[in-house]
Amino acid sequence: MLRHLRAPRGRSAVLSSALLAVLVAGACSDPFRLQATRLNVDVGLEGWALTGTAPTLPSVLIVPGFTMARPDAAGSFDLGFDIDATGKLVVLPVSSVVAAVAGSRPIGFVLPSQAFDAILEAPRSGYTSDSSLVLSVGDIFVTRISTAFCQFELRQEIYAKFRVDSIIPAERRYKIQAFINPNCGFRSFQTGVPEF
């Protein structure tokens, strides 16, 4: 003969309360909120000027891949770098270097007033689109780049901040520090996987 066992009332109430708390917590989070999946990248880059150097040397940057490369006619890069007659670094959007096969992509620049490490997120506004920058050693800039890398995403921009570390005009060479958020539409420059 089987006997039905009943849980003591106190235990049943505790289990019911715990289940209710889990359901309420789950209901408060937004299941449709975009989640970043890639780590932010802090990387030192070295390149050569677009002019006055061998065409085999890397002089353009593919921002989502954080890779210096040679320019190509298709415009599969984001930023180009040159050194002008006064020894300053010139940063150019892809549309100023080649006529990209896929058409033009807006690339905006902003010159922040804070120190590089103090910039914890990219600004929401204030970008000047498709112009060039002329920079000295120590200068900092932030970019908002519409990129093919994000073409199937809800938000299509990649944000990054840069600091010019050195310019060697005699060698047509430069070094820059980059902090890139490779998550489409995310503006945070915090270390790790960003929350926004």
PABAPA-649174 format. One record per residue: residue number from 1; residue in one letter; x, y, z of N, C-alpha, C, O, CB in turn. Coordinates in Angstrom, 1 decimal. Glycine has a CB too. Layout:
BEGIN
 seq type   n.xx   n.yy   n.zz  ca.xx  ca.yy  ca.zz   c.xx   c.yy   c.zz   o.xx   o.yy   o.zz  cb.xx  cb.yy  cb.zz
 NUM    A      X      Y      Z      X      Y      Z      X      Y      Z      X      Y      Z      X      Y      Z
...
***
This chain:
BEGIN
 seq type   n.xx   n.yy   n.zz  ca.xx  ca.yy  ca.zz   c.xx   c.yy   c.zz   o.xx   o.yy   o.zz  cb.xx  cb.yy  cb.zz
   1    M    0.8   -1.2    0.0    0.0    0.0    0.0    0.9    1.3    0.0    1.8    1.4    0.8   -1.0    0.0    1.2
   2    L    0.6    2.1   -1.0    1.4    3.3   -1.1    0.8    4.5   -0.3   -0.4    4.6   -0.2    1.5    3.8   -2.6
   3    R    1.7    5.2    0.3    1.2    6.3    1.1    1.7    7.6    0.4    2.9    7.7    0.0    1.7    6.2    2.6
   4    H    0.9    8.5    0.4    1.3    9.8   -0.2    2.0   10.7    0.8    1.4   10.9    1.9    0.1   10.6   -0.8
   5    L    3.2   11.1    0.5    3.9   11.9    1.4    3.7   13.4    1.1    3.7   13.7   -0.1    5.4   11.6    1.4
   6    R    3.5   14.2    2.0    3.4   15.6    1.8    4.5   16.4    2.3    5.0   16.1    3.4    2.0   16.1    2.4
   7    A    5.0   17.3    1.6    6.1   18.2    2.1    5.6   19.0    3.2    4.4   19.5    3.2    6.7   19.0    1.0
   8    P    6.4   19.2    4.2    6.0   20.1    5.3    5.6   21.5    4.7    6.3   22.0    3.7    7.0   20.3    6.4
   9    R    4.6   22.1    5.3    4.2   23.5    4.8    5.3   24.5    4.7    5.3   25.2    3.7    3.1   24.0    5.7
  10    G    6.2   24.5    5.6    7.3   25.5    5.6    8.2   25.4    4.4    8.5   26.3    3.7    8.1   25.4    6.9
  11    R    8.5   24.1    4.1    9.4   23.9    2.9    8.7   24.2    1.6    9.3   24.8    0.7    9.8   22.4    2.9
  12    S    7.4   23.9    1.5    6.7   24.2    0.3    6.6   25.7    0.0    6.7   26.2   -1.1    5.3   23.6    0.4
  13    A    6.4   26.5    1.1    6.3   27.9    1.0    7.7   28.5    0.6    7.7   29.4   -0.2    5.9   28.5    2.3
  14    V    8.8   28.0    1.1   10.1   28.5    0.7   10.4   28.2   -0.7   10.9   29.0   -1.5   11.2   27.8    1.6
  15    L   10.0   27.0   -1.2   10.2   26.6   -2.6    9.4   27.5   -3.5    9.9   28.0   -4.6    9.9   25.2   -2.9
  16    S    8.2   27.7   -3.2    7.3   28.6   -4.0    7.8   30.0   -4.0    7.8   30.7   -5.1    5.9   28.6   -3.4
  17    S    8.3   30.5   -2.9    8.9   31.9   -2.9   10.1   32.0   -3.7   10.3   33.0   -4.5    9.2   32.3   -1.4
  18    A   11.0   31.0   -3.7   12.2   31.0   -4.5   11.9   31.0   -6.0   12.5   31.7   -6.8   13.1   29.8   -4.2
  19    L   10.9   30.1   -6.4   10.5   30.0   -7.8    9.9   31.4   -8.2   10.2   31.8   -9.4    9.4   28.9   -8.0
  20    L    9.1   32.0   -7.4    8.5   33.3   -7.8    9.6   34.4   -7.9    9.5   35.2   -8.9    7.5   33.7   -6.7
  21    A   10.6   34.3   -7.1   11.7   35.3   -7.2   12.5   35.1   -8.5   12.8   36.1   -9.1   12.7   35.2   -6.0
  22    V   12.7   33.9   -8.9   13.4   33.6  -10.2   12.6   34.1  -11.4   13.1   34.8  -12.3   13.7   32.1  -10.4
  23    L   11.3   33.9  -11.3   10.4   34.3  -12.4   10.3   35.9  -12.5   10.4   36.4  -13.6    9.0   33.8  -12.2
  24    V   10.2   36.5  -11.4   10.2   38.0  -11.4   11.5   38.6  -11.9   11.5   39.5  -12.7    9.9   38.5   -9.9
  25    A   12.6   38.0  -11.5   13.9   38.5  -11.9   14.1   38.3  -13.4   14.6   39.2  -14.1   15.1   37.8  -11.2
  26    G   13.6   37.2  -13.9   13.7   36.9  -15.4   12.8   37.9  -16.2   13.1   38.3  -17.3   13.3   35.5  -15.7
  27    A   11.6   38.2  -15.6   10.7   39.1  -16.3   11.3   40.6  -16.4   10.9   41.3  -17.3    9.4   39.1  -15.6
  28    C   12.1   40.9  -15.4   12.7   42.3  -15.4   13.8   42.5  -16.4   14.0   43.7  -16.9   13.2   42.6  -14.0
  29    S   14.5   41.5  -16.8   15.6   41.7  -17.8   15.0   41.7  -19.2   13.9   41.2  -19.5   16.6   40.5  -17.7
  30    D   15.7   42.4  -20.1   15.2   42.6  -21.5   15.8   41.6  -22.4   17.0   41.6  -22.7   15.5   44.0  -22.0
  31    P   15.0   40.6  -22.8   15.5   39.5  -23.7   15.9   40.0  -25.1   16.6   39.3  -25.8   14.5   38.4  -23.8
  32    F   15.5   41.2  -25.4   15.8   41.8  -26.7   17.0   42.7  -26.7   17.4   43.3  -27.8   14.6   42.5  -27.3
  33    R   17.6   43.0  -25.6   18.7   43.9  -25.4   19.9   43.3  -26.1   20.2   42.1  -26.0   19.0   44.2  -23.9
  34    L   20.6   44.2  -26.9   21.8   43.7  -27.7   22.9   43.4  -26.7   23.1   44.1  -25.7   22.3   44.8  -28.7
  35    Q   23.6   42.3  -26.9   24.7   41.8  -26.1   26.0   41.8  -26.9   26.0   41.3  -28.0   24.4   40.4  -25.5
  36    A   27.0   42.4  -26.3   28.3   42.4  -26.9   28.9   41.0  -26.8   28.6   40.3  -25.8   29.3   43.4  -26.3
  37    T   29.7   40.5  -27.7   30.2   39.2  -27.7   31.8   39.2  -27.8   32.4   38.2  -27.5   29.7   38.3  -28.8
  38    R   32.3   40.4  -28.2   33.8   40.4  -28.4   34.4   41.3  -27.3   33.9   42.3  -26.9   34.1   41.0  -29.8
  39    L   35.6   41.0  -27.0   36.4   41.8  -26.0   36.9   43.1  -26.7   37.2   43.1  -27.9   37.6   41.0  -25.5
  40    N   36.9   44.2  -26.0   37.6   45.4  -26.5   39.0   45.1  -26.6   39.6   44.3  -25.9   37.3   46.6  -25.5
  41    V   39.7   45.8  -27.6   41.1   45.5  -27.9   41.9   46.8  -27.7   41.6   47.8  -28.3   41.2   45.0  -29.4
  42    D   43.0   46.7  -27.0   44.0   47.7  -26.8   45.2   47.3  -27.5   45.8   46.3  -27.1   44.2   48.0  -25.2
  43    V   45.6   48.0  -28.5   46.7   47.5  -29.4   47.6   48.6  -29.9   47.1   49.7  -30.2   46.2   46.7  -30.6
  44    G   48.9   48.4  -29.9   49.8   49.3  -30.5   50.0   49.0  -32.0   50.2   47.8  -32.3   51.2   49.3  -29.8
  45    L   50.0   50.0  -32.9   50.1   49.7  -34.3   51.2   50.6  -34.9   51.5   51.7  -34.4   48.7   50.1  -35.0
  46    E   51.8   50.0  -35.9   52.9   50.7  -36.6   52.6   50.7  -38.1   52.2   49.6  -38.6   54.3   50.0  -36.3
  47    G   52.8   51.8  -38.7   52.6   51.8  -40.2   53.5   52.8  -40.9   54.3   53.5  -40.2   51.2   52.2  -40.4
  48    W   53.4   52.9  -42.2   54.2   53.8  -43.0   53.3   54.7  -43.8   52.1   54.4  -43.9   55.1   53.0  -44.0
  49    A   53.8   55.8  -44.2   53.0   56.8  -45.0   52.5   56.2  -46.3   53.1   55.4  -46.9   53.8   58.1  -45.2
  50    L   51.3   56.7  -46.7   50.7   56.3  -48.0   51.6   56.8  -49.1   51.7   56.1  -50.2   49.3   56.9  -48.1
  51    T   52.3   57.9  -49.0   53.1   58.5  -50.0   54.6   58.4  -49.6   54.9   58.4  -48.5   52.8   59.9  -50.4
  52    G   55.5   58.2  -50.6   56.9   58.2  -50.4   57.4   56.9  -49.8   58.5   56.9  -49.2   57.3   59.3  -49.5
  53    T   56.6   55.8  -49.8   57.1   54.5  -49.3   56.8   53.4  -50.3   56.0   53.6  -51.3   56.4   54.2  -47.9
  54    A   57.3   52.3  -50.1   57.1   51.1  -51.0   55.6   50.7  -50.8   55.1   50.7  -49.7   58.0   50.0  -50.6
  55    P   55.0   50.3  -51.9   53.6   49.9  -51.9   53.3   48.7  -51.1   52.2   48.3  -50.8   53.0   49.8  -53.3
  56    T   54.4   48.0  -50.7   54.2   46.7  -50.0   54.1   47.0  -48.5   53.7   46.1  -47.7   55.4   45.8  -50.2
  57    L   54.4   48.2  -48.0   54.3   48.5  -46.6   52.9   48.9  -46.1   52.2   49.5  -46.9   55.3   49.7  -46.3
  58    P   52.5   48.4  -44.9   51.2   48.7  -44.5   51.0   50.2  -44.1   51.8   50.8  -43.3   50.9   47.9  -43.2
  59    S   50.0   50.8  -44.7   49.7   52.2  -44.5   48.2   52.5  -44.2   47.9   53.7  -44.1   50.2   53.0  -45.7
  60    V   47.4   51.5  -44.2   46.0   51.7  -43.9   45.6   50.7  -42.8   46.2   49.8  -42.5   45.1   51.4  -45.2
  61    L   44.4   51.1  -42.1   44.0   50.3  -41.0   42.6   49.7  -41.3   41.7   50.4  -41.7   43.9   51.1  -39.7
  62    I   42.4   48.4  -41.0   41.1   47.8  -41.0   40.7   47.8  -39.6   41.2   47.0  -38.8   41.2   46.3  -41.7
  63    V   39.8   48.7  -39.2   39.5   48.9  -37.8   38.9   47.7  -37.1   39.5   47.3  -36.0   38.6   50.0  -37.6
  64    P   37.9   47.0  -37.6   37.3   45.9  -36.8   38.3   44.8  -36.6   38.3   44.0  -35.6   36.1   45.4  -37.5
  65    G   39.3   44.6  -37.6   40.3   43.6  -37.5   41.5   44.0  -36.8   42.5   43.2  -36.6   40.6   43.0  -38.8
  66    F   41.6   45.3  -36.4   42.8   45.9  -35.8   44.0   45.5  -36.5   45.0   45.1  -35.8   42.8   45.6  -34.3
  67    T   44.0   45.7  -37.8   45.2   45.2  -38.6   45.6   46.3  -39.5   44.8   46.9  -40.2   44.8   44.0  -39.4
  68    M   46.9   46.6  -39.6   47.5   47.5  -40.6   47.7   46.7  -41.8   48.1   45.5  -41.8   48.9   48.1  -40.1
  69    A   47.4   47.3  -43.0   47.5   46.6  -44.3   47.9   47.5  -45.4   48.1   48.7  -45.1   46.1   46.0  -44.6
  70    R   48.1   47.0  -46.5   48.4   47.8  -47.7   47.0   48.3  -48.3   46.0   47.5  -48.2   49.2   47.0  -48.8
  71    P   47.0   49.4  -48.9   45.7   49.9  -49.5   45.4   49.1  -50.7   46.3   48.6  -51.4   45.8   51.4  -49.8
  72    D   44.1   48.9  -50.9   43.6   48.2  -52.1   42.6   49.0  -52.8   42.0   49.9  -52.2   43.0   46.8  -51.8
  73    A   42.5   48.8  -54.1   41.6   49.6  -54.9   40.1   49.4  -54.5   39.3   50.3  -54.8   41.7   49.3  -56.4
  74    A   39.8   48.3  -53.9   38.4   48.1  -53.5   38.0   48.9  -52.3   36.8   49.0  -52.0   38.2   46.6  -53.3
  75    G   38.9   49.4  -51.6   38.6   50.2  -50.4   38.1   49.3  -49.2   37.1   49.6  -48.5   37.6   51.2  -50.7
  76    S   38.7   48.2  -49.0   38.3   47.2  -48.0   39.0   47.6  -46.6   39.1   46.7  -45.8   38.6   45.8  -48.4
  77    F   39.4   48.8  -46.5   40.0   49.3  -45.2   39.2   50.5  -44.7   38.2   50.9  -45.4   41.5   49.7  -45.4
  78    D   39.5   51.0  -43.6   38.8   52.1  -43.0   39.5   53.5  -43.0   39.0   54.5  -43.4   38.3   51.8  -41.6
  79    L   40.8   53.4  -42.5   41.6   54.7  -42.4   42.9   54.5  -43.1   43.5   53.5  -43.1   41.8   55.0  -40.9
  80    G   43.3   55.6  -43.7   44.6   55.7  -44.3   45.5   56.7  -43.6   44.9   57.6  -42.9   44.6   56.0  -45.8
  81    F   46.8   56.5  -43.6   47.7   57.4  -42.9   48.8   57.9  -43.8   49.4   57.1  -44.5   48.3   56.7  -41.6
  82    D   49.1   59.2  -43.7   50.2   59.8  -44.4   51.0   60.7  -43.5   50.5   61.0  -42.4   49.6   60.6  -45.7
  83    I   52.1   61.2  -44.0   52.9   62.2  -43.2   53.1   63.3  -44.2   53.6   63.2  -45.3   54.3   61.5  -42.7
  84    D   52.7   64.5  -43.7   52.8   65.7  -44.6   54.2   66.3  -44.6   55.1   65.8  -43.9   51.8   66.7  -44.2
  85    A   54.4   67.4  -45.3   55.7   68.1  -45.4   56.2   68.6  -44.1   57.4   68.8  -44.0   55.6   69.1  -46.5
  86    T   55.3   68.9  -43.2   55.7   69.5  -41.9   56.0   68.4  -40.9   56.4   68.6  -39.7   54.7   70.4  -41.4
  87    G   55.9   67.1  -41.3   56.2   66.0  -40.4   55.0   65.6  -39.5   55.2   64.9  -38.5   57.3   66.3  -39.5
  88    K   53.8   66.0  -39.8   52.6   65.7  -39.0   51.9   64.5  -39.7   52.0   64.2  -40.9   51.6   66.9  -38.9
  89    L   51.2   63.8  -38.8   50.4   62.6  -39.3   49.1   63.0  -39.8   48.3   63.8  -39.2   50.3   61.5  -38.2
  90    V   48.7   62.6  -41.0   47.5   62.9  -41.7   46.6   61.6  -41.7   47.0   60.6  -42.2   47.6   63.4  -43.1
  91    V   45.4   61.7  -41.0   44.5   60.6  -41.0   43.4   60.8  -42.0   42.8   61.9  -41.9   44.0   60.4  -39.5
  92    L   43.2   59.8  -42.8   42.2   60.0  -43.9   41.2   58.9  -43.9   41.5   57.7  -43.7   43.0   59.9  -45.3
  93    P   39.9   59.2  -44.1   38.9   58.2  -44.3   39.1   57.5  -45.6   39.7   58.1  -46.5   37.4   58.8  -44.2
  94    V   38.6   56.3  -45.7   38.8   55.5  -46.9   38.4   56.3  -48.2   39.0   56.1  -49.2   38.0   54.2  -46.9
  95    S   37.3   57.1  -48.1   36.8   57.8  -49.3   37.8   58.8  -49.8   37.7   59.3  -50.9   35.5   58.5  -48.9
  96    S   38.8   59.3  -48.9   39.8   60.2  -49.4   41.0   59.5  -50.0   41.9   60.2  -50.5   40.2   61.1  -48.2
  97    V   41.0   58.2  -49.9   42.2   57.4  -50.4   41.8   56.8  -51.7   42.6   56.8  -52.7   42.6   56.4  -49.4
  98    V   40.7   56.1  -51.8   40.2   55.4  -53.0   38.7   55.6  -53.1   38.0   55.9  -52.1   40.6   53.9  -53.0
  99    A   38.2   55.4  -54.3   36.7   55.3  -54.5   36.3   53.8  -54.3   36.5   53.0  -55.2   36.3   55.8  -56.0
 100    A   35.8   53.6  -53.1   35.5   52.2  -52.7   34.5   51.6  -53.7   33.5   52.2  -54.1   35.0   52.1  -51.3
 101    V   34.6   50.3  -54.0   33.7   49.6  -54.9   32.3   49.6  -54.3   31.3   49.7  -55.0   34.2   48.1  -55.1
 102    A   32.2   49.4  -53.0   30.9   49.3  -52.3   30.3   50.7  -52.1   29.2   50.8  -51.4   31.0   48.5  -51.0
 103    G   30.9   51.7  -52.6   30.4   53.1  -52.3   31.0   53.7  -51.1   31.8   53.0  -50.4   28.9   53.1  -52.2
 104    S   30.6   54.9  -50.8   31.2   55.6  -49.6   30.5   55.1  -48.3   29.3   54.8  -48.3   31.1   57.1  -49.8
 105    R   31.3   55.1  -47.3   30.8   54.8  -45.9   31.2   55.9  -45.0   32.3   56.4  -45.0   31.5   53.4  -45.4
 106    P   30.2   56.5  -44.3   30.5   57.6  -43.4   31.6   57.2  -42.3   31.4   56.2  -41.6   29.3   58.1  -42.7
 107    I   32.6   58.0  -42.2   33.6   57.9  -41.1   33.7   59.2  -40.4   34.1   60.2  -41.1   34.9   57.4  -41.7
 108    G   33.4   59.3  -39.1   33.5   60.5  -38.4   34.6   60.6  -37.4   35.0   59.6  -36.9   32.2   60.8  -37.7
 109    F   35.1   61.8  -37.2   36.2   62.0  -36.2   35.7   63.0  -35.2   35.0   64.0  -35.5   37.5   62.5  -37.0
 110    V   36.2   62.9  -34.0   36.1   63.9  -33.0   37.4   64.0  -32.2   38.0   63.0  -31.9   34.8   63.6  -32.0
 111    L   37.8   65.2  -31.8   39.0   65.4  -31.1   38.6   65.7  -29.6   38.1   66.8  -29.3   39.8   66.6  -31.6
 112    P   38.8   64.7  -28.7   38.3   64.9  -27.3   39.3   65.8  -26.6   40.5   66.0  -27.0   38.2   63.6  -26.6
 113    S   38.8   66.3  -25.4   39.7   67.2  -24.6   40.3   66.3  -23.5   41.3   66.8  -22.8   38.9   68.3  -24.0
 114    Q   39.9   65.1  -23.2   40.4   64.3  -22.1   41.7   63.6  -22.6   42.0   63.5  -23.8   39.4   63.3  -21.6
 115    A   42.4   63.0  -21.6   43.5   62.2  -21.8   43.0   60.8  -22.4   41.9   60.5  -22.2   44.4   61.9  -20.5
 116    F   43.9   60.1  -23.1   43.5   58.9  -23.8   42.8   57.9  -22.8   41.8   57.4  -23.1   44.7   58.2  -24.4
 117    D   43.5   57.6  -21.6   43.0   56.7  -20.7   41.7   57.1  -20.0   41.0   56.3  -19.4   44.0   56.4  -19.6
 118    A   41.4   58.4  -20.0   40.2   59.0  -19.3   39.0   58.9  -20.2   37.9   59.1  -19.7   40.5   60.4  -19.0
 119    I   39.2   58.6  -21.5   38.0   58.4  -22.4   37.5   57.0  -22.2   38.0   56.1  -22.8   38.4   58.7  -23.9
 120    L   36.4   56.9  -21.5   35.8   55.6  -21.2   34.6   55.2  -22.1   34.1   54.1  -22.0   35.3   55.6  -19.8
 121    E   34.2   56.2  -22.9   33.2   55.8  -23.9   33.3   56.8  -25.1   33.7   58.0  -24.9   31.7   55.9  -23.3
 122    A   32.9   56.4  -26.2   32.8   57.2  -27.4   31.7   58.2  -27.3   30.6   57.9  -26.8   32.7   56.4  -28.7
 123    P   31.9   59.5  -27.7   30.8   60.5  -27.7   29.6   60.0  -28.6   29.8   59.3  -29.6   31.3   61.9  -28.1
 124    R   28.4   60.4  -28.2   27.2   60.1  -29.1   27.2   61.0  -30.3   26.6   60.6  -31.3   26.0   60.2  -28.2
 125    S   27.7   62.2  -30.2   27.6   63.2  -31.2   28.9   64.1  -31.3   29.8   63.9  -30.6   26.4   64.2  -31.0
 126    G   28.9   65.0  -32.3   30.0   65.9  -32.4   31.0   65.5  -33.5   32.1   66.1  -33.6   30.7   66.1  -31.1
 127    Y   30.7   64.4  -34.2   31.7   63.9  -35.2   31.6   64.7  -36.5   30.6   65.1  -36.9   31.4   62.4  -35.5
 128    T   32.8   65.0  -37.0   32.9   65.6  -38.3   33.2   64.4  -39.3   34.1   63.7  -39.2   34.1   66.7  -38.4
 129    S   32.3   64.3  -40.3   32.3   63.2  -41.2   33.2   63.5  -42.5   33.2   64.6  -43.0   30.9   62.8  -41.7
 130    D   33.9   62.4  -42.8   34.6   62.4  -44.1   35.6   63.5  -44.3   35.7   64.0  -45.4   33.7   62.3  -45.2
 131    S   36.2   64.0  -43.3   37.3   65.0  -43.4   38.6   64.3  -42.9   38.6   63.2  -42.4   37.0   66.3  -42.6
 132    S   39.7   65.0  -43.1   41.0   64.4  -42.7   41.4   65.2  -41.4   40.9   66.2  -41.1   42.1   64.6  -43.8
 133    L   42.3   64.5  -40.7   42.9   65.1  -39.5   44.4   65.3  -39.7   45.0   64.4  -40.3   42.6   64.2  -38.2
 134    V   44.9   66.3  -39.2   46.4   66.6  -39.2   46.8   66.6  -37.7   46.4   67.5  -37.0   46.8   67.9  -40.0
 135    L   47.7   65.7  -37.3   48.0   65.5  -35.9   49.4   65.5  -35.6   50.3   65.1  -36.4   47.4   64.2  -35.4
 136    S   49.7   65.8  -34.4   51.1   65.8  -33.8   51.2   64.6  -32.8   50.2   64.0  -32.5   51.5   67.1  -33.2
 137    V   52.4   64.4  -32.4   52.7   63.3  -31.4   51.9   63.7  -30.1   52.0   64.9  -29.7   54.2   63.1  -31.1
 138    G   51.2   62.8  -29.6   50.4   63.0  -28.3   48.9   63.3  -28.6   48.1   63.3  -27.7   51.0   64.1  -27.6
 139    D   48.6   63.7  -29.9   47.2   64.0  -30.2   46.3   62.8  -30.1   46.8   61.6  -30.4   47.1   64.7  -31.6
 140    I   45.1   63.0  -29.8   44.1   61.9  -29.6   42.9   62.2  -30.5   42.5   63.3  -30.7   43.7   61.7  -28.1
 141    F   42.3   61.1  -31.0   41.1   61.2  -31.8   40.2   60.0  -31.6   40.7   58.9  -31.3   41.3   61.5  -33.3
 142    V   38.9   60.2  -31.7   37.9   59.1  -31.6   37.2   59.0  -33.0   37.0   60.0  -33.6   36.9   59.3  -30.5
 143    T   36.9   57.8  -33.4   36.3   57.6  -34.7   35.0   56.8  -34.5   34.8   56.0  -33.6   37.2   56.8  -35.7
 144    R   34.0   57.1  -35.4   32.8   56.4  -35.6   32.8   55.9  -37.0   32.7   56.7  -37.9   31.5   57.2  -35.2
 145    I   32.9   54.6  -37.2   33.1   54.1  -38.6   31.9   53.2  -39.0   31.7   52.2  -38.4   34.4   53.3  -38.7
 146    S   31.2   53.6  -40.1   30.2   52.7  -40.7   31.0   51.7  -41.5   31.8   52.0  -42.4   29.2   53.5  -41.5
 147    T   30.9   50.4  -41.2   31.7   49.4  -41.8   30.9   48.2  -42.3   29.9   47.9  -41.8   32.7   48.9  -40.8
 148    A   31.4   47.6  -43.4   30.8   46.4  -43.9   30.8   45.3  -42.9   30.0   44.3  -43.0   31.6   46.0  -45.2
 149    F   31.7   45.3  -42.0   31.8   44.3  -40.9   30.5   44.2  -40.2   30.1   43.2  -39.6   33.0   44.7  -39.9
 150    C   29.7   45.3  -40.1   28.5   45.4  -39.4   27.3   45.4  -40.3   26.2   45.8  -39.8   28.5   46.6  -38.4
 151    Q   27.4   45.1  -41.5   26.3   45.3  -42.5   25.1   44.5  -42.2   24.0   44.9  -42.6   26.8   44.9  -43.9
 152    F   25.2   43.4  -41.5   24.0   42.6  -41.1   23.5   42.8  -39.7   22.7   42.0  -39.1   24.3   41.1  -41.4
 153    E   24.1   43.8  -39.0   23.8   44.1  -37.6   22.7   45.2  -37.5   22.5   46.0  -38.5   25.0   44.5  -36.8
 154    L   22.1   45.3  -36.4   21.1   46.4  -36.2   21.8   47.8  -36.2   21.2   48.7  -36.7   20.4   46.2  -34.8
 155    R   22.9   47.9  -35.5   23.7   49.1  -35.5   25.0   48.9  -36.3   25.6   47.8  -36.1   24.0   49.6  -34.1
 156    Q   25.4   49.8  -37.2   26.4   49.5  -38.2   27.7   50.3  -37.9   28.5   50.3  -38.8   25.9   49.9  -39.5
 157    E   27.9   50.8  -36.7   29.1   51.6  -36.5   30.1   50.8  -35.5   29.6   50.1  -34.7   28.8   52.9  -35.9
 158    I   31.3   51.0  -35.8   32.4   50.6  -34.8   33.0   51.9  -34.3   33.3   52.8  -35.0   33.5   49.7  -35.6
 159    Y   33.3   51.9  -33.0   33.9   53.0  -32.3   35.3   52.7  -31.9   35.6   51.5  -31.5   33.1   53.5  -31.1
 160    A   36.2   53.6  -32.0   37.6   53.4  -31.6   38.2   54.7  -31.1   37.8   55.8  -31.6   38.5   52.7  -32.7
 161    K   39.2   54.7  -30.3   40.0   55.9  -29.9   41.5   55.6  -30.2   41.9   54.5  -30.1   39.8   56.2  -28.4
 162    F   42.2   56.7  -30.6   43.6   56.6  -31.0   44.4   57.6  -30.4   43.9   58.7  -30.1   43.7   56.6  -32.5
 163    R   45.7   57.3  -30.2   46.7   58.3  -29.7   47.9   58.2  -30.6   48.4   57.1  -30.9   47.1   58.1  -28.2
 164    V   48.4   59.3  -31.1   49.7   59.3  -31.9   50.8   59.2  -31.0   51.1   60.1  -30.2   49.8   60.6  -32.8
 165    D   51.6   58.1  -31.0   52.7   57.8  -30.1   54.0   58.3  -30.7   54.9   58.9  -29.9   52.8   56.4  -29.8
 166    S   54.2   58.2  -32.0   55.5   58.7  -32.6   55.3   58.9  -34.1   54.5   58.2  -34.7   56.7   57.7  -32.3
 167    I   56.0   59.9  -34.6   56.1   60.1  -36.1   57.5   60.2  -36.4   58.2   61.1  -35.8   55.3   61.4  -36.5
 168    I   58.0   59.4  -37.3   59.4   59.5  -37.8   59.5   59.9  -39.3   59.5   59.0  -40.1   60.2   58.1  -37.5
 169    P   59.4   61.2  -39.5   59.3   61.7  -40.9   60.4   61.1  -41.8   60.2   60.8  -43.0   59.4   63.2  -41.0
 170    A   61.7   61.0  -41.3   62.8   60.5  -42.2   62.6   59.1  -42.7   63.0   58.7  -43.7   64.1   60.6  -41.4
 171    E   61.8   58.3  -41.9   61.5   56.9  -42.3   60.1   56.8  -42.8   59.7   55.7  -43.2   61.7   56.0  -41.1
 172    R   59.4   57.9  -42.8   57.9   57.9  -43.3   57.2   56.9  -42.4   56.3   56.1  -43.0   57.8   57.6  -44.8
 173    R   57.4   56.8  -41.1   56.9   55.8  -40.3   56.2   56.4  -39.0   56.6   57.5  -38.6   58.0   54.8  -39.9
 174    Y   55.3   55.8  -38.5   54.5   56.3  -37.3   54.1   55.1  -36.4   54.0   54.0  -36.9   53.3   57.2  -37.7
 175    K   53.8   55.4  -35.2   53.2   54.4  -34.2   52.0   55.1  -33.6   52.0   56.2  -33.2   54.2   54.0  -33.2
 176    I   50.9   54.3  -33.5   49.7   54.8  -32.8   49.2   53.8  -31.8   49.4   52.6  -32.0   48.6   55.2  -33.9
 177    Q   48.6   54.2  -30.8   47.9   53.4  -29.8   46.4   53.4  -30.2   45.9   54.5  -30.3   48.2   53.8  -28.3
 178    A   45.8   52.2  -30.2   44.4   52.1  -30.6   43.7   51.3  -29.5   44.2   50.3  -29.0   44.2   51.5  -32.0
 179    F   42.5   51.8  -29.2   41.6   51.0  -28.3   40.3   50.9  -29.1   39.6   51.9  -29.3   41.4   51.7  -26.9
 180    I   40.0   49.7  -29.5   38.9   49.4  -30.5   37.8   48.6  -29.8   38.1   47.6  -29.2   39.4   48.8  -31.8
 181    N   36.5   49.1  -30.0   35.4   48.3  -29.5   34.8   47.6  -30.8   34.2   48.2  -31.6   34.3   49.2  -28.8
 182    P   35.1   46.3  -31.0   34.7   45.6  -32.2   33.2   45.1  -32.2   32.9   44.4  -33.2   35.6   44.4  -32.5
 183    N   32.5   45.5  -31.3   31.0   45.2  -31.2   30.2   46.3  -31.9   30.3   47.4  -31.5   30.6   45.0  -29.7
 184    C   29.5   45.9  -32.9   28.7   46.9  -33.7   27.8   47.7  -32.8   26.9   47.2  -32.2   28.0   46.2  -34.8
 185    G   28.0   49.0  -32.9   27.1   50.0  -32.2   27.4   50.2  -30.7   26.8   51.0  -30.1   25.7   49.5  -32.2
 186    F   28.4   49.5  -30.1   28.8   49.6  -28.7   29.9   50.7  -28.6   30.8   50.7  -29.3   29.3   48.3  -28.1
 187    R   29.7   51.6  -27.6   30.6   52.8  -27.5   31.5   52.7  -26.3   32.4   53.6  -26.2   29.7   54.0  -27.3
 188    S   31.4   51.7  -25.5   32.3   51.6  -24.3   33.7   51.3  -24.6   34.0   50.5  -25.4   31.7   50.6  -23.3
 189    F   34.6   52.0  -23.9   36.1   51.8  -23.9   36.6   51.1  -22.6   37.7   51.3  -22.3   36.8   53.1  -24.3
 190    Q   35.7   50.5  -21.9   36.1   49.8  -20.7   36.8   48.5  -21.1   36.5   47.9  -22.2   34.9   49.5  -19.8
 191    T   37.7   48.0  -20.3   38.4   46.7  -20.6   37.4   45.6  -20.5   36.5   45.6  -19.7   39.5   46.5  -19.6
 192    G   37.6   44.6  -21.4   36.7   43.4  -21.4   35.6   43.5  -22.4   35.7   44.2  -23.4   36.1   43.2  -20.0
 193    V   34.5   42.7  -22.2   33.4   42.7  -23.1   32.5   43.9  -22.6   32.1   43.9  -21.5   32.6   41.3  -23.0
 194    P   32.2   44.8  -23.5   31.5   46.0  -23.1   30.0   45.8  -22.8   29.4   44.8  -23.4   31.7   47.1  -24.1
 195    E   29.4   46.6  -22.0   28.0   46.5  -21.7   27.2   47.5  -22.5   26.0   47.3  -22.7   27.8   46.8  -20.2
 196    F   27.8   48.5  -23.1   27.1   49.4  -24.0   27.9   49.9  -25.1   27.5   50.7  -26.0   26.5   50.6  -23.2
***
